[in-house]
Amino acid sequence: MVQRADVSIAEITSFEAVVNTGSFTKAAESLGITKSSVGKNIQRLEERLSTRLLQRTTRAVRLTADGEMYMRATQSALLTLREAEQTLAASKKEVAGRVRINLPASFGRLFMSSMHSLRRRYPKLTLDLAFSDRMSDPVIEGWDIVVRVGELSGTGDMVVRKICDTRFGLYASPEYMAAHGPLTSISHLNSHDAIIFRGSTGRLNPWNVNDEGYIRQLSPDAAIILEDGQALIDLMVSGLGISQLLDHIAAPHVKAGRLVHVLPSADVDGPPVHALIPAGQKMASRTRAVVAHLADNFHRDAND
């Protein structure tokens, strides 16, 4: 049995180089060592493993069956090590410079609440923010990060990073619930004041709810209709009705006591949240740091 202490990176990298180049000479050149050193490394590796990894002829070097199996393991192990080295190297680089971020208005306000911690951690970071619910193209419009809610399509020119999942729930202010009585079933929604959001298409957004295990789509009679997400929350907090919100949006208001979670059994899965980054170049450490902060912050908001 091979012990961990016996594993030699020099032997493994020599083996990988020979396989990749098809030649002991070329492998030695790529590694910056002598051909003799490469040969000795391969010999020691085969002796330690008690098997032949390479078939050598005057014209070519080929893998044996054992060699093919060991090469797959070698590639996986070296890839893991190289990724670890890149991660460590990136963590040592100073996070500085400007990052242009485009977020939906509702999530932008969540991001603003965490900017103190981000700035304390990276004081040389400059944040250039815009809040918009319109789908923006990071490449054409020059954004470093575009955050959007919902399923994505046509992202060939962008790197996509999932920020978080969401849940839809019903919320209202404590004052509203005290004045209108408890809500114990979906059928009781008809007797409550619904605040409905109008989407960018002009269509009123229906509510998807879990009604005793069945997902239903409701279009309740609206007491108020509006197309500004922050205004919708403001009206809910002021006690004018019930509405459906994403858990991440509702979380800080629930924590502060401005809203209460109504009929949690009616919650349903909401759309995912993604960060879109222009593809075609290595992601800057400052961009990577902001994406990581977004994911960590939104995950924490949903679980507080």
N, C-alpha and C positions, 0 to 999 in steps of 0.2 A: 504494500500500500504506500502511495506517495504521500509524504508528509508535507505540510504547508511550508516548512522551513526549506524544503528541497526545491521549491519552485523558483526558477530563475527567469527574470524579465529579459535578460540578455539572450537566453536561449529561445524564449518565445518570440521576441521581436526578430531574431535572426530567421527563425522558421517562417514567420509571416512574410518577411521581406523576400525570401527565396520563392515562396509560393506566388507572391504578387508580381515579381519580376521575371520568374521562370529561369533564373540564373544565379549561381553563387557569386559570380563576378559583379553583376548588377546589384545584387543584394548588398554586397560589401560596399559598393560605391554609394548606395542610398543611405547606408547606416554610418558611413565614414570610418569603417574599420577594414581590416585586411580580409582577403578571401579565406585565408587560413583560419582566422578567428571565427568567421561564419561557419566554416566546415566543422571546427571543433565544437562550436555551440550546438549544431545540429546533431553531431555524434553523441555528445553528452545527453542531449534531450532524448534521443532514441534509446540510449542505454538506460536512462532513468525510467523510461516508460516501458522498457522491455518489448519494443515493437519497432518495426520499420515504418517511418512516416513518409519517406520519399523514395521513389524509384529513379535512379540516376542512370542516364545513358550519355553517350558522347554528344547527342543532339538535343536532349531535353531533360527536364526534371519534372516528374509527375507525382501526384499524390497517390498513396496507397489508400485502401478503404479505411484503415485506421487513421491515416493522415487526413482524409476528408473530414472524418468525425472530429479529430483534434483541431483542425483548422476552424471549423464552425465555432467550437468552444473558445478558441483563441481570439477570433474576431469579436465575439460577444464580450469577452473579458476585457480586451484592449479598448473596445468602444466605451465600456463603462468607465474605465480608468481615464480615458481621454476626456470624456464628458465631465468627470469629476474635476479634472485639472482645469478645464475651461470654466467651470462654475466657480472654483476657488479663485482663479485668476480674475474673473469678472468681479467677484466680491471685493477684491483688493483695489480695483480701479475706483477712482474718485467719481462719484455721481455728481455731475455738474453740467450746467448749460440749460438751454430752453427746451421744454417739451410742450408741444401744442396739442391740446386735448379738446375734443368735441363730445359732449355728453347730452343725453336727454335732460330736459329741465329738471324733472323730479329727481333723477339720480345725481344730477349735478349738485343739487343742494345737499344731498347726503355726502358727496365727496367733499364739499366745502367744510362740513363739520369735522372732517378728519385731517384737514390741511395743516393744522398746528403740529400734529405728530409727524407728518411727512416733512414739513419744513425743519422741525427740530432734528430729524434724522439726517436730512440732506440740505444743509443751509445754503449750499451753492447752486441749488436747483431753482430754475425759473419756470413758473407754470403760466402758460398762455391758454386761458380757458374760454370756451364758448358753449352756451347751452342752447340746444336746438333739437326738436323732435323730427326734423327733416333728415332723411337718409343722406349722409355726406360721403363723398369719395375721398379717402385719405390721400390717394396718389394725385388726383387732379387738383384738390383743394389744399394740399400741403400739410395735412394733419399728421402728427406722429401717432396719435391714438384716436380712434373713433369708437365710442361705446354706444351700442344699440341693443334694444330689447326686442326679442322675437327671433323666429327662425330666419336663417340667412340663405341667400342664393346668389350665385354669380360672384363668388369671392376669389376668383382665380388670381387676381393681382394683389391679394392681401393675405397676410398671416392672421389666422383667427385664434384667439385665446378665449376660452370660456371663463367668464368671471364668476358667475353663480347661477343657480336655479332659483325659481321664485314660486310663490303660492299666492293665489287670489283668495281674499277673505272679505267678509262684511264688517264694516266698522262704523261707529257713530260716537258722538260725545257722551260722556256720563250724564250731562244735563238733559240731552235729548232722550236718552233711554229712561231716565227718571220720570220725565214728563209723559212719555208715550207707552210705558210699560214694557215688560220683557218680550223678547222674541224667541219663541221656543220651537218654531217649525218654519219651513219655507212658505207654507200657506199664509202665515201671518204677515209676510212682506206686503201683501195687498193693502194692509191697514196702516202702513208706515209711509213716510215721505221719502221718496227716492231721489237722490241727486245723480244725474246721468251725464256721462262725459260724451261729447261729440268729437269723433275722430277727425283726422285731416281730410278724409274723403267726404265729410259732411254727414256721415252715417252715425246714428246713435249706437254706442257700444253696448251690446247686450251683456248680461251677467251669466256666467257659467257657474252653476252651483251643484253641490253633491246633495241630492235629496234621497236619503236613506239608501245610499249605495249606487244610485243612478245619477249620471251627470245630465243635468237639464240646462237648457238655455232659456233665460228669462228676459223679457223686455218689460220691466215694471212701468206702471204709469209714473211719469216724471213730475216731481214737484218743481225741480229746477234742472235746466239743461245748460251746460257751458262747455267750452273747449279749451279752458286754461286749467291745467292740472293743479297748480298751486292754489288757484282760486277755489277749486273744488274742495281741496283740503281745508282751506280757510272757512268755507261755509259749513263743512262738517264739524270743525272745531267750535264754531259759533253756535252749534246746536240746531241747524236747519234741516238735518236729515241723515239718512243712511246712504252709504255708497260702498262700492267694491274697490279695494285697493290691493296692490302688491304688498306682500309682507314686509319687504325691505323699506318701502315708502312709509308704511304705517308704523314700523317699529319705533322710531324715535318719539312719535306722538303718543303711542301707547305707554312707552317708558316714562314719559313726562306727565301722564295722566290726562292728556288732552283728548284722547280717543280710547275706546274700549273695543275689544274684539268680540263681535256679536256672532252667535251661533257658529262656533268653530267647526262643528261637524259638517258644515256646508262648504268648507274650504276645498279648492281644487288646485291642481297643478297649473302654474302660470308659465309664461314664456321664459326661455333662458336669456341670460345677459352675456353678450360677447364684446370683446375688445378686438378691433380690426386695426392692423398695423401694415403699412406698405411693405410688400415683399421685395425680394431681389437684392437685399443687402443685410449684413449682419446687424441684428438689433442692438442699438446703442445701450450701454449700461444704464443710462438715465431713463430710457424708455422702459427697459426691463424692470427697473425699480418701481416706476409708477404703476405698471400693470400688476406687479406683485402686490403693491399697496392697495390697489383697487379690489383685487380678489380677496385679500385678507380683511379689508374693511367691510365689504358687503357681506362676507361670510359671518363676520362677528356681529354685524347689525341684526342678522336674521336669527342669531342664536342667543342674543342677550336676553 
